[in-house]
Amino acid sequence: MTSVLIDDLRSFADGRPAMVARTSEAGVALLESLRGRHLTELWLDHDLGGEDTIWPVVELLERAAFDGEPFDIGVVYIHSANPPGVVKIRQALERWHYPVRAIPGSPHVIY
């Protein structure tokens, strides 16, 4: 099972093993390093501190799908507390047929 969490502050409440990136730059680098592997779950937060957002990561996923080589992801969870951000991420990823579940305020990720 490969879980990836991209969030500036939160971690998994149950302590499950996960690869974690705290910035969009680190998230892009982590996903690039995992290209070609199956990711069981990818957890995305919208706001990553300061001016940083998840959009470089979303753009990476979109580009991969556009190029005909989408990332192999079981499910993308959007756990952001930013409602407009959740909607935009969901729309962008569903357009490219990524399996998405929006769960803002999820108890699975905590500060």
CNS distance restraints for C-alpha pairs under 8 A (distance, minus, plus):
assign (resid   1 and name CA) (resid  39 and name CA) 7.34 0.50 0.50
assign (resid   1 and name CA) (resid  40 and name CA) 5.69 0.50 0.50
assign (resid   2 and name CA) (resid  18 and name CA) 6.83 0.50 0.50
assign (resid   2 and name CA) (resid  19 and name CA) 7.82 0.50 0.50
assign (resid   2 and name CA) (resid  38 and name CA) 7.30 0.50 0.50
assign (resid   2 and name CA) (resid  39 and name CA) 5.05 0.50 0.50
assign (resid   2 and name CA) (resid  40 and name CA) 5.09 0.50 0.50
assign (resid   2 and name CA) (resid  41 and name CA) 6.67 0.50 0.50
assign (resid   3 and name CA) (resid  17 and name CA) 7.19 0.50 0.50
assign (resid   3 and name CA) (resid  18 and name CA) 4.83 0.50 0.50
assign (resid   3 and name CA) (resid  19 and name CA) 6.29 0.50 0.50
assign (resid   3 and name CA) (resid  39 and name CA) 6.32 0.50 0.50
assign (resid   3 and name CA) (resid  40 and name CA) 5.81 0.50 0.50
assign (resid   3 and name CA) (resid  41 and name CA) 4.92 0.50 0.50
assign (resid   3 and name CA) (resid  42 and name CA) 6.01 0.50 0.50
assign (resid   3 and name CA) (resid  43 and name CA) 7.80 0.50 0.50
assign (resid   4 and name CA) (resid  18 and name CA) 5.51 0.50 0.50
assign (resid   4 and name CA) (resid  19 and name CA) 4.81 0.50 0.50
assign (resid   4 and name CA) (resid  20 and name CA) 5.86 0.50 0.50
assign (resid   4 and name CA) (resid  21 and name CA) 7.92 0.50 0.50
assign (resid   4 and name CA) (resid  39 and name CA) 7.40 0.50 0.50
assign (resid   4 and name CA) (resid  41 and name CA) 6.31 0.50 0.50
assign (resid   4 and name CA) (resid  42 and name CA) 4.81 0.50 0.50
assign (resid   4 and name CA) (resid  43 and name CA) 6.12 0.50 0.50
assign (resid   5 and name CA) (resid  11 and name CA) 7.67 0.50 0.50
assign (resid   5 and name CA) (resid  18 and name CA) 6.74 0.50 0.50
assign (resid   5 and name CA) (resid  19 and name CA) 6.27 0.50 0.50
assign (resid   5 and name CA) (resid  20 and name CA) 4.82 0.50 0.50
assign (resid   5 and name CA) (resid  21 and name CA) 6.38 0.50 0.50
assign (resid   5 and name CA) (resid  42 and name CA) 6.00 0.50 0.50
assign (resid   5 and name CA) (resid  43 and name CA) 4.67 0.50 0.50
assign (resid   5 and name CA) (resid  44 and name CA) 6.36 0.50 0.50
assign (resid   6 and name CA) (resid  20 and name CA) 5.83 0.50 0.50
assign (resid   6 and name CA) (resid  21 and name CA) 4.81 0.50 0.50
assign (resid   6 and name CA) (resid  22 and name CA) 5.86 0.50 0.50
assign (resid   6 and name CA) (resid  23 and name CA) 7.13 0.50 0.50
assign (resid   6 and name CA) (resid  24 and name CA) 7.57 0.50 0.50
assign (resid   6 and name CA) (resid  27 and name CA) 6.04 0.50 0.50
assign (resid   6 and name CA) (resid  42 and name CA) 7.83 0.50 0.50
assign (resid   6 and name CA) (resid  43 and name CA) 6.09 0.50 0.50
assign (resid   6 and name CA) (resid  44 and name CA) 5.21 0.50 0.50
assign (resid   6 and name CA) (resid  45 and name CA) 6.28 0.50 0.50
assign (resid   6 and name CA) (resid  54 and name CA) 7.98 0.50 0.50
assign (resid   7 and name CA) (resid  11 and name CA) 7.78 0.50 0.50
assign (resid   7 and name CA) (resid  20 and name CA) 7.54 0.50 0.50
assign (resid   7 and name CA) (resid  21 and name CA) 6.49 0.50 0.50
assign (resid   7 and name CA) (resid  22 and name CA) 5.17 0.50 0.50
assign (resid   7 and name CA) (resid  23 and name CA) 7.06 0.50 0.50
assign (resid   7 and name CA) (resid  43 and name CA) 7.96 0.50 0.50
assign (resid   7 and name CA) (resid  44 and name CA) 6.48 0.50 0.50
assign (resid   7 and name CA) (resid  45 and name CA) 5.21 0.50 0.50
assign (resid   7 and name CA) (resid  46 and name CA) 7.94 0.50 0.50
assign (resid   7 and name CA) (resid  47 and name CA) 7.90 0.50 0.50
assign (resid   7 and name CA) (resid  48 and name CA) 6.09 0.50 0.50
assign (resid   8 and name CA) (resid  21 and name CA) 7.40 0.50 0.50
assign (resid   8 and name CA) (resid  22 and name CA) 4.17 0.50 0.50
assign (resid   8 and name CA) (resid  23 and name CA) 6.12 0.50 0.50
assign (resid   8 and name CA) (resid  45 and name CA) 7.94 0.50 0.50
assign (resid   8 and name CA) (resid  47 and name CA) 7.84 0.50 0.50
assign (resid   8 and name CA) (resid  48 and name CA) 4.89 0.50 0.50
assign (resid   8 and name CA) (resid  49 and name CA) 6.36 0.50 0.50
assign (resid   9 and name CA) (resid  22 and name CA) 7.11 0.50 0.50
assign (resid   9 and name CA) (resid  48 and name CA) 7.96 0.50 0.50
assign (resid   9 and name CA) (resid 111 and name CA) 6.00 0.50 0.50
assign (resid  10 and name CA) (resid 109 and name CA) 5.85 0.50 0.50
assign (resid  10 and name CA) (resid 110 and name CA) 5.04 0.50 0.50
assign (resid  10 and name CA) (resid 111 and name CA) 4.46 0.50 0.50
assign (resid  11 and name CA) (resid  15 and name CA) 7.57 0.50 0.50
assign (resid  11 and name CA) (resid 109 and name CA) 5.33 0.50 0.50
assign (resid  11 and name CA) (resid 110 and name CA) 5.60 0.50 0.50
assign (resid  11 and name CA) (resid 111 and name CA) 6.48 0.50 0.50
assign (resid  12 and name CA) (resid  16 and name CA) 6.33 0.50 0.50
assign (resid  12 and name CA) (resid 108 and name CA) 5.69 0.50 0.50
assign (resid  12 and name CA) (resid 109 and name CA) 4.45 0.50 0.50
assign (resid  12 and name CA) (resid 110 and name CA) 6.22 0.50 0.50
assign (resid  13 and name CA) (resid 107 and name CA) 7.19 0.50 0.50
assign (resid  13 and name CA) (resid 108 and name CA) 5.26 0.50 0.50
assign (resid  13 and name CA) (resid 109 and name CA) 5.25 0.50 0.50
assign (resid  13 and name CA) (resid 110 and name CA) 5.58 0.50 0.50
assign (resid  14 and name CA) (resid 108 and name CA) 7.06 0.50 0.50
assign (resid  20 and name CA) (resid  27 and name CA) 7.89 0.50 0.50
assign (resid  21 and name CA) (resid  26 and name CA) 5.31 0.50 0.50
assign (resid  21 and name CA) (resid  27 and name CA) 5.03 0.50 0.50
assign (resid  21 and name CA) (resid  30 and name CA) 7.16 0.50 0.50
assign (resid  22 and name CA) (resid  26 and name CA) 6.57 0.50 0.50
assign (resid  22 and name CA) (resid  27 and name CA) 7.15 0.50 0.50
assign (resid  22 and name CA) (resid  48 and name CA) 7.04 0.50 0.50
assign (resid  23 and name CA) (resid  27 and name CA) 6.07 0.50 0.50
assign (resid  23 and name CA) (resid  48 and name CA) 5.96 0.50 0.50
assign (resid  23 and name CA) (resid  49 and name CA) 7.89 0.50 0.50
assign (resid  23 and name CA) (resid  52 and name CA) 7.04 0.50 0.50
assign (resid  23 and name CA) (resid  53 and name CA) 7.86 0.50 0.50
assign (resid  23 and name CA) (resid  54 and name CA) 7.97 0.50 0.50
assign (resid  24 and name CA) (resid  28 and name CA) 6.11 0.50 0.50
assign (resid  24 and name CA) (resid  48 and name CA) 7.18 0.50 0.50
assign (resid  24 and name CA) (resid  52 and name CA) 6.71 0.50 0.50
assign (resid  24 and name CA) (resid  53 and name CA) 6.41 0.50 0.50
assign (resid  24 and name CA) (resid  54 and name CA) 5.56 0.50 0.50
assign (resid  24 and name CA) (resid  55 and name CA) 7.47 0.50 0.50
assign (resid  24 and name CA) (resid  56 and name CA) 6.08 0.50 0.50
assign (resid  24 and name CA) (resid  57 and name CA) 6.13 0.50 0.50
assign (resid  25 and name CA) (resid  29 and name CA) 6.29 0.50 0.50
assign (resid  25 and name CA) (resid  56 and name CA) 7.44 0.50 0.50
assign (resid  25 and name CA) (resid  57 and name CA) 7.96 0.50 0.50
assign (resid  26 and name CA) (resid  30 and name CA) 6.00 0.50 0.50
assign (resid  27 and name CA) (resid  31 and name CA) 6.13 0.50 0.50
assign (resid  27 and name CA) (resid  57 and name CA) 6.35 0.50 0.50
assign (resid  28 and name CA) (resid  32 and name CA) 6.05 0.50 0.50
assign (resid  28 and name CA) (resid  56 and name CA) 6.98 0.50 0.50
assign (resid  28 and name CA) (resid  57 and name CA) 5.38 0.50 0.50
assign (resid  28 and name CA) (resid  60 and name CA) 7.00 0.50 0.50
assign (resid  29 and name CA) (resid  33 and name CA) 6.22 0.50 0.50
assign (resid  30 and name CA) (resid  34 and name CA) 6.42 0.50 0.50
assign (resid  31 and name CA) (resid  35 and name CA) 6.13 0.50 0.50
assign (resid  35 and name CA) (resid  71 and name CA) 6.58 0.50 0.50
assign (resid  36 and name CA) (resid  71 and name CA) 6.96 0.50 0.50
assign (resid  36 and name CA) (resid  72 and name CA) 7.12 0.50 0.50
assign (resid  37 and name CA) (resid  71 and name CA) 7.95 0.50 0.50
assign (resid  37 and name CA) (resid  72 and name CA) 6.71 0.50 0.50
assign (resid  38 and name CA) (resid  71 and name CA) 7.72 0.50 0.50
assign (resid  38 and name CA) (resid  72 and name CA) 4.97 0.50 0.50
assign (resid  38 and name CA) (resid  73 and name CA) 5.93 0.50 0.50
assign (resid  38 and name CA) (resid  74 and name CA) 7.50 0.50 0.50
assign (resid  39 and name CA) (resid  72 and name CA) 6.14 0.50 0.50
assign (resid  39 and name CA) (resid  73 and name CA) 4.71 0.50 0.50
assign (resid  39 and name CA) (resid  74 and name CA) 6.20 0.50 0.50
assign (resid  40 and name CA) (resid  73 and name CA) 5.84 0.50 0.50
assign (resid  40 and name CA) (resid  74 and name CA) 4.71 0.50 0.50
assign (resid  40 and name CA) (resid  75 and name CA) 6.64 0.50 0.50
assign (resid  41 and name CA) (resid  73 and name CA) 6.26 0.50 0.50
assign (resid  41 and name CA) (resid  74 and name CA) 5.63 0.50 0.50
assign (resid  41 and name CA) (resid  75 and name CA) 5.05 0.50 0.50
assign (resid  41 and name CA) (resid  76 and name CA) 5.81 0.50 0.50
assign (resid  41 and name CA) (resid  77 and name CA) 7.18 0.50 0.50
assign (resid  42 and name CA) (resid  73 and name CA) 7.05 0.50 0.50
assign (resid  42 and name CA) (resid  75 and name CA) 6.45 0.50 0.50
assign (resid  42 and name CA) (resid  76 and name CA) 4.72 0.50 0.50
assign (resid  42 and name CA) (resid  77 and name CA) 6.06 0.50 0.50
assign (resid  43 and name CA) (resid  76 and name CA) 5.88 0.50 0.50
assign (resid  43 and name CA) (resid  77 and name CA) 4.68 0.50 0.50
assign (resid  43 and name CA) (resid  78 and name CA) 5.89 0.50 0.50
assign (resid  43 and name CA) (resid  79 and name CA) 6.82 0.50 0.50
assign (resid  44 and name CA) (resid  54 and name CA) 7.19 0.50 0.50
assign (resid  44 and name CA) (resid  76 and name CA) 7.36 0.50 0.50
assign (resid  44 and name CA) (resid  77 and name CA) 6.18 0.50 0.50
assign (resid  44 and name CA) (resid  78 and name CA) 4.88 0.50 0.50
assign (resid  44 and name CA) (resid  79 and name CA) 6.11 0.50 0.50
assign (resid  44 and name CA) (resid  80 and name CA) 6.96 0.50 0.50
assign (resid  45 and name CA) (resid  54 and name CA) 6.63 0.50 0.50
assign (resid  45 and name CA) (resid  78 and name CA) 6.18 0.50 0.50
assign (resid  45 and name CA) (resid  79 and name CA) 5.65 0.50 0.50
assign (resid  45 and name CA) (resid  80 and name CA) 4.46 0.50 0.50
assign (resid  45 and name CA) (resid  81 and name CA) 7.84 0.50 0.50
assign (resid  46 and name CA) (resid  53 and name CA) 5.48 0.50 0.50
assign (resid  46 and name CA) (resid  54 and name CA) 5.03 0.50 0.50
assign (resid  46 and name CA) (resid  55 and name CA) 7.71 0.50 0.50
assign (resid  46 and name CA) (resid  78 and name CA) 7.97 0.50 0.50
assign (resid  46 and name CA) (resid  80 and name CA) 5.44 0.50 0.50
assign (resid  46 and name CA) (resid  81 and name CA) 7.87 0.50 0.50
assign (resid  46 and name CA) (resid  82 and name CA) 6.72 0.50 0.50
assign (resid  46 and name CA) (resid  85 and name CA) 5.97 0.50 0.50
assign (resid  46 and name CA) (resid  86 and name CA) 7.08 0.50 0.50
assign (resid  47 and name CA) (resid  51 and name CA) 7.96 0.50 0.50
assign (resid  47 and name CA) (resid  52 and name CA) 6.47 0.50 0.50
assign (resid  47 and name CA) (resid  53 and name CA) 4.68 0.50 0.50
assign (resid  47 and name CA) (resid  54 and name CA) 6.57 0.50 0.50
assign (resid  47 and name CA) (resid  80 and name CA) 7.44 0.50 0.50
assign (resid  47 and name CA) (resid  82 and name CA) 7.54 0.50 0.50
assign (resid  48 and name CA) (resid  52 and name CA) 5.13 0.50 0.50
assign (resid  48 and name CA) (resid  53 and name CA) 5.03 0.50 0.50
assign (resid  48 and name CA) (resid  54 and name CA) 6.77 0.50 0.50
assign (resid  49 and name CA) (resid  53 and name CA) 7.35 0.50 0.50
assign (resid  54 and name CA) (resid  58 and name CA) 6.38 0.50 0.50
assign (resid  55 and name CA) (resid  59 and name CA) 5.97 0.50 0.50
assign (resid  56 and name CA) (resid  60 and name CA) 6.23 0.50 0.50
assign (resid  57 and name CA) (resid  61 and name CA) 6.42 0.50 0.50
assign (resid  58 and name CA) (resid  62 and name CA) 6.15 0.50 0.50
assign (resid  58 and name CA) (resid  89 and name CA) 7.14 0.50 0.50
assign (resid  58 and name CA) (resid  92 and name CA) 7.58 0.50 0.50
assign (resid  58 and name CA) (resid  93 and name CA) 7.29 0.50 0.50
assign (resid  59 and name CA) (resid  63 and name CA) 5.97 0.50 0.50
assign (resid  60 and name CA) (resid  64 and name CA) 6.19 0.50 0.50
assign (resid  61 and name CA) (resid  65 and name CA) 6.36 0.50 0.50
assign (resid  61 and name CA) (resid  70 and name CA) 6.70 0.50 0.50
assign (resid  61 and name CA) (resid  71 and name CA) 6.69 0.50 0.50
assign (resid  61 and name CA) (resid  93 and name CA) 7.61 0.50 0.50
assign (resid  62 and name CA) (resid  66 and name CA) 6.07 0.50 0.50
assign (resid  62 and name CA) (resid  70 and name CA) 7.68 0.50 0.50
assign (resid  62 and name CA) (resid  92 and name CA) 7.49 0.50 0.50
assign (resid  62 and name CA) (resid  93 and name CA) 6.87 0.50 0.50
assign (resid  62 and name CA) (resid  96 and name CA) 6.63 0.50 0.50
assign (resid  63 and name CA) (resid  67 and name CA) 6.10 0.50 0.50
assign (resid  63 and name CA) (resid  70 and name CA) 8.00 0.50 0.50
assign (resid  64 and name CA) (resid  68 and name CA) 6.46 0.50 0.50
assign (resid  64 and name CA) (resid  69 and name CA) 5.13 0.50 0.50
assign (resid  64 and name CA) (resid  70 and name CA) 4.73 0.50 0.50
assign (resid  64 and name CA) (resid  71 and name CA) 6.75 0.50 0.50
assign (resid  65 and name CA) (resid  69 and name CA) 5.27 0.50 0.50
assign (resid  65 and name CA) (resid  70 and name CA) 3.96 0.50 0.50
assign (resid  65 and name CA) (resid  71 and name CA) 7.29 0.50 0.50
assign (resid  65 and name CA) (resid  96 and name CA) 6.15 0.50 0.50
assign (resid  66 and name CA) (resid  70 and name CA) 7.56 0.50 0.50
assign (resid  66 and name CA) (resid  96 and name CA) 7.65 0.50 0.50
assign (resid  73 and name CA) (resid  98 and name CA) 7.32 0.50 0.50
assign (resid  73 and name CA) (resid  99 and name CA) 7.52 0.50 0.50
assign (resid  74 and name CA) (resid  99 and name CA) 6.87 0.50 0.50
assign (resid  75 and name CA) (resid  98 and name CA) 7.38 0.50 0.50
assign (resid  75 and name CA) (resid  99 and name CA) 4.99 0.50 0.50
assign (resid  75 and name CA) (resid 100 and name CA) 5.73 0.50 0.50
assign (resid  75 and name CA) (resid 101 and name CA) 7.13 0.50 0.50
assign (resid  76 and name CA) (resid  98 and name CA) 7.25 0.50 0.50
assign (resid  76 and name CA) (resid  99 and name CA) 6.00 0.50 0.50
assign (resid  76 and name CA) (resid 100 and name CA) 4.70 0.50 0.50
assign (resid  76 and name CA) (resid 101 and name CA) 6.19 0.50 0.50
assign (resid  77 and name CA) (resid 100 and name CA) 5.97 0.50 0.50
assign (resid  77 and name CA) (resid 101 and name CA) 4.96 0.50 0.50
assign (resid  77 and name CA) (resid 102 and name CA) 5.80 0.50 0.50
assign (resid  77 and name CA) (resid 103 and name CA) 6.67 0.50 0.50
assign (resid  78 and name CA) (resid  86 and name CA) 6.40 0.50 0.50
assign (resid  78 and name CA) (resid  89 and name CA) 7.73 0.50 0.50
assign (resid  78 and name CA) (resid  90 and name CA) 7.61 0.50 0.50
assign (resid  78 and name CA) (resid 100 and name CA) 7.43 0.50 0.50
assign (resid  78 and name CA) (resid 101 and name CA) 6.30 0.50 0.50
assign (resid  78 and name CA) (resid 102 and name CA) 4.74 0.50 0.50
assign (resid  78 and name CA) (resid 103 and name CA) 5.87 0.50 0.50
assign (resid  78 and name CA) (resid 104 and name CA) 6.66 0.50 0.50
assign (resid  79 and name CA) (resid  86 and name CA) 7.76 0.50 0.50
assign (resid  79 and name CA) (resid 102 and name CA) 6.33 0.50 0.50
assign (resid  79 and name CA) (resid 103 and name CA) 4.98 0.50 0.50
assign (resid  79 and name CA) (resid 104 and name CA) 4.30 0.50 0.50
assign (resid  79 and name CA) (resid 105 and name CA) 6.03 0.50 0.50
assign (resid  79 and name CA) (resid 106 and name CA) 5.91 0.50 0.50
assign (resid  79 and name CA) (resid 109 and name CA) 7.92 0.50 0.50
assign (resid  80 and name CA) (resid  85 and name CA) 7.46 0.50 0.50
assign (resid  80 and name CA) (resid  86 and name CA) 6.30 0.50 0.50
assign (resid  80 and name CA) (resid 103 and name CA) 7.67 0.50 0.50
assign (resid  80 and name CA) (resid 104 and name CA) 5.12 0.50 0.50
assign (resid  80 and name CA) (resid 105 and name CA) 6.76 0.50 0.50
assign (resid  81 and name CA) (resid  86 and name CA) 7.83 0.50 0.50
assign (resid  81 and name CA) (resid 104 and name CA) 5.33 0.50 0.50
assign (resid  81 and name CA) (resid 105 and name CA) 5.88 0.50 0.50
assign (resid  82 and name CA) (resid  86 and name CA) 6.16 0.50 0.50
assign (resid  82 and name CA) (resid 104 and name CA) 7.80 0.50 0.50
assign (resid  83 and name CA) (resid  87 and name CA) 6.42 0.50 0.50
assign (resid  83 and name CA) (resid 104 and name CA) 7.65 0.50 0.50
assign (resid  84 and name CA) (resid  88 and name CA) 6.31 0.50 0.50
assign (resid  85 and name CA) (resid  89 and name CA) 6.10 0.50 0.50
assign (resid  86 and name CA) (resid  90 and name CA) 6.03 0.50 0.50
assign (resid  86 and name CA) (resid 102 and name CA) 6.84 0.50 0.50
assign (resid  86 and name CA) (resid 104 and name CA) 7.66 0.50 0.50
assign (resid  87 and name CA) (resid  91 and name CA) 6.12 0.50 0.50
assign (resid  88 and name CA) (resid  92 and name CA) 6.13 0.50 0.50
assign (resid  89 and name CA) (resid  93 and name CA) 6.17 0.50 0.50
assign (resid  90 and name CA) (resid  94 and name CA) 5.88 0.50 0.50
assign (resid  90 and name CA) (resid 100 and name CA) 6.51 0.50 0.50
assign (resid  90 and name CA) (resid 101 and name CA) 7.86 0.50 0.50
assign (resid  90 and name CA) (resid 102 and name CA) 7.22 0.50 0.50
assign (resid  91 and name CA) (resid  95 and name CA) 6.06 0.50 0.50
assign (resid  92 and name CA) (resid  96 and name CA) 7.09 0.50 0.50
assign (resid  93 and name CA) (resid  97 and name CA) 6.51 0.50 0.50
assign (resid  93 and name CA) (resid  98 and name CA) 5.46 0.50 0.50
assign (resid  93 and name CA) (resid  99 and name CA) 7.85 0.50 0.50
assign (resid  93 and name CA) (resid 100 and name CA) 7.21 0.50 0.50
assign (resid  94 and name CA) (resid  98 and name CA) 5.29 0.50 0.50
assign (resid  94 and name CA) (resid  99 and name CA) 6.75 0.50 0.50
assign (resid  94 and name CA) (resid 100 and name CA) 6.63 0.50 0.50
